[in-house]
Amino acid sequence: MEFTVSQVAEVLRGTTEGDATQKIDRLAKIEEAQPGSLSFLANAKYEPHLYTTGASAVIVSRDLVLRQPVTAALIRVDDPYSSFTTLLEFYQQATRTGRRGVEEPTFLGAGSEVGEGHYRGAFSYVGEGCKIGRDVLIFPHAYLGDRCTIGDGTIIYAGAKLYPDTVVGARCVIHAGAVLGSDGFGFAPQPDGSYRPIPQIGNVVLEDNVSIGANTTIDCATMGSTVIREGAKIDNLVQLAHNVEVGRHTVIASQTGVSGSTKIGDFCVLAGQTGIAGHLTLANHTTVTAQSGVGKSIKEEGVFLQGAPAFHLRDSLRAQAVFRHLPDLERRLSVLERANPKPEKS
């Protein structure tokens, strides 16, 4: 696809400097771009590349002051990073418009409804009584169990598995290998030491604009629903247990595990390899740093946590500073003890 610099600026509501008639046919990193490419500058440390880049045009901030002449055309916007993200979304949507219709063989269960403009790839399976919205893309080998509901514009990639009664909102993305609705880890201990499975009869609900990463697993609720709220972004290889709730626009990085019935607030950040114990509540805007373990509820909003068990980032950093000096503190203590020996007991 090919656009002029001025057309791109119009989409982004930006202003142009330089030759706005140049043709753009691809997106590229500023340090790797070649003629015909469009790039962006959002991080000041990449500014030197602006003066040497081969890109035909670069998206920059409105208030950027040039230190040297540039050969690329400039598109000035309020937020270059967000504007480039908008272009990536536009490009992604445009390249998918060709995915329409039904490839064979596929299966569509009795009583299922599919909206206009959809795509069902080869070997995809849609169970009975499903309701699939407009412009939904279901890639090969995806599985939708009975009575699933899928909102308009959602994309379900190859090999994703949605158990029966899963509800997915509009414009969601479910990446390859993700599993939504598998049984929660519920077993009742018995007097003889064995475990009796507790039936998991709930479901999983994704609200609008949710992204689920590859090979992530979200368990169904024991009763009721495991809920991922609007705009939440879940990375690859994340485990969310039964009856978990993830708040609006919360982000969870790879290899994180959240135990059952924990409620995570809005706009939270869980970094990679964090572990959250069950039946907890994390207040809005909580941030948990990588490889931390949270074992108690967080009621105060805007808290940064670090460590295992996790506690306030400020206190954690102070503790780490002391820990690094323990050998020296031990040596100094030994010197003091030798200089001031304890009196012998009579």
N, C-alpha and C positions, 0 to 999 in steps of 0.2 A: 504494500500500500504506500501511496506517495502523497505528501502534503507539502504546501509551501510554509515557510516560516511564519508568514502573516496568518495563515489558517490556524496553525498551532497556537499562536498568540491569542487569536480570537477565542479559541476553546478555553484557554486558561485565563482570559480576561487580563492579559498582560500587554505591555507596550514593547515595541521593537526598536532596536538600534542596529544599523547596518543594513545589508541587503536582505530585505524581507521576501524577495521573490525566489530565493533559493529553494530547491526541492529537498525534502526530508523523506527518507524511506526506511529508516531504522533508528533504534535507540541504542546508546552505548555509554560505557563509563568514560568520564572526561579524559582519563589518562590513556585510554585505548581507542578513542574515537577516530574515525576516518571521514573523509568528505562524504556528505550524504547522511551523516549521523546527527542525532540530536542528543545532547547530554545536559547535565545540570550541575550546579555548584551550590552545595548547602553547608559544607564543612570548610572552615577557613584554611585548614592545613592543605587542602587541595587547590587553593587559589593559584599557586604557581603553574599548575597545569592549564589554567585558563588562557595563559599567554602563549602556550605551545601546542595546544590541542589541535587535532586535525578535524574536529567536528565542524559542521557547517553552521550550527547554532547551539547556544548554551543558554539554559534557563538560570537566571541569577536573581538575587534579591534586588528590590527597587533601590535600596540605599547603598548598594555596593559601590565603593569608590575605586575606579581602575587605577592601578599603579603603573601600567604599561599599555601600549596599544594592543588591541586584539584583532585577529583576522576573522574570527567567527562572528556571526550575527548574534545579538543578545536579545533574549526575551526576559524582560524585567517583570517580576511578580512579587506578591507579598511574602510567599513562603515557597521557595524553590523545591524543597523536599516533598511537600504535599502536592504541589503542582505536577512534579514528575510522577508521583504515585497516581494522580488522576490520569495522566497519559498512559501509564502502564495498564490501568484498568480499562481505558478506552481501547487500547491495542488488543488486550486480552479478549475483550468482548467482540471486537471486530473480527479477530481470527477464528472465533468460534461460531460465527453466524452460519458457516457452511454445514455445521452439524445439525441436521434435521432429518426427520423420518425414522424409519425402523429398519435395522439390519436383521437379516435372518441367519440362524434361528434365534428367536426370542420367545419368552413366555409372558402372557398377560392373563392374569386370573379372572375368573368370572366376577362381574359386578364392579370391576375397576374402571375408573374414569381417568383419562389422560387429556390435558389441555392442549391447545394449539401450539404449534411451533416447537414441539418437543423432539427429543432424540433418544432412541433406545438402541444401544449397541448390541452387537452379536453376543449371544449367550447370557444376556441380562435376564433377570427373573423378577417379575412383579406379581405378588400374590393376589389373593382374592380381596375384593372390597377396598382397594387402595384408591386414594384421591390424589392425583398428580396435577399440579398447576401448569400454567403456560410457560413455554420456553425452558422447561426443565431438561437438563442433559443427564442421561444415565448411561455411563460408559460400559464397555463389555465386562461380563462376569460380575456385575454388581447384583446384589440380592436385596429385594425389598419383601419382607414378610407380609402376611395378611394384615389388612386394615391400616397400613401406613398412610400418612398424610404428608405431602411434599408441597411446599409453597412455590410461588412463581419465581422463575429465574434461578433456581437452585441447581447446583452441579454435584453429581455423585460420581466419583471417579471409579476406575476399574477395580473390581475386587472388594469394594466396600460392602459391608453387611449390616442391614437394618432389620432387627428382629421385629416380630409382629407388634402393631400398635404404636410404633415410633412416630413421633410428630416432629416435622422439620419445617421451619418457617421459610420466608421468602429470602432469596439471594444468599443462601447459605452455600458453603463449599465443604464437601466431605471428601477427604483425600483417600487415595488407594489404601486398602487394607484396614481401614477404620472399622470398628465394630461398635454399634450402638444398640443397647438393649440386652446384652448378655446377662446371665444371672448374677446377682450380687452375691458376695461371699458370706452367705448366711447359713450357719450350721448350729444346731442346738446340742450341747454336750449331754450325753446320756450317762446313767449311773454306772454302766459297765465300761466307761471310758471312750466309747464310740461317739460318733457325731451323726445327728439326724438332719438331713437337708431341710431348710425352711423354704417353702415355696415362695418364689419371687414373682408376684402377680402384677407389679406396676409396670411403668414404661419409661421412656426417655423423651423429653421435650426440648427441642432447640427453638429458641425464638429467632427473629429475623437477623440477617447479617452475621451469623455465627460461622466461624471457620474451625474445622476439625482436622488435625494433622494426620499424616499417614501412620497406620498401625496404632492409633490411639484407641483405647477401650473405655466406653462409658457404660456402666452397669445400669440395668433397670432398677427401679425402686422395689423394695419389698412390698409396699403398698403406696399408692399415689404415684409421684413422678420424680425422677432425677431431672433437674431443670438447669439448662444453660441459657442465661439471659441474653438479651439483645446485644449484639456487637462483640461478644466475647470471642477471644482468639486462643485456641488450644493448639499447642505445638504437636509434633510427632512424638510417639511413644510415651503418652501420658495415660495414667490410670485414674479414673474417677469412679469411686465406689457408689453403692446404692444409696439413693436419697440425698446425694450431694446436691447443693445448689451453688451455681457460679454466677456472680453478679454481672451487671451490665458493663461491657467494655473492659472486663478483666482479662489479663493475658497470663497464660500459664506455659512455661517453657518445658522443653523436652525432659523426659525421665522423672517427672514429678508424679507423686502419688498422693491422692487425697482420700482419706478413709471415710467410712460410711457416715451419713447424716450430718456432715460438716457443711456449714453455710459460709461461703466466701462472699464478701461484699462487692460493691461496685468499684470499678477503677482500681482494682488491686493488681499487683504484679508478683507472680511466683516464679522466681528464677529457676534455672536448671537443677534437677536432682534434689528438689526440696521434698520434704515429707510432712504431711499434715495429719495429725491424729484424728480420730473419729469424734463426732458429737461436739465439735467446737464451732465457734463463730469468729470470723475475722471481719473487723470493721471496714468500712469503706476506705479506700486509698491506702490499704496496708501493703507494704513491700517486704518480701522475704527474699534475702539474698541466696545465692547458689549454695547447695548442699547443706542447707539449714533444716532443722527439724522443729516443728511447732507442736508443743504438747499442751498448751492451754489457750483459752479464748483470748482474743484481743478486742477490747471494747473501745479503746481510744482510736480515733481516726487519724490517718496520716503517719502511722508508726512504721519505722524501718526496723526489721528484725534480722539478726545474724546469729549463727552458731547452732550447736546441737547439744542440749536443747537451746532453742533460739531465744534471745532476749534483745533488748534495745541495742541498736547498732552502736551508739556512742559508748555504752558500757562494755559491749563486746570488744570494741577496738582498744579500750583502755586495758581490758583484761589480757588481750593479746600482747600489748606492749609490756605489761608486767611479766607475762609468761616468757617472752624473749629474754628478759633479764634475770630469770630465775638462777641460772648458773652463777652469775656475778653476785646476786644477792646471797646465795648459799656460801660463796667464798668469803664474802664480807662478814656474814654471821659467824662463820668458823673462826675468823680472825678475832672477832669480838669475844667469842667464848674462850679462846686461848688466853686472851689478854685479861679476862675477868672470869677466872674459873669459879665454879660454884663451890661454896664451902662444904667440906665433908660433914656428913651427919655424925653426930656424937653417939 
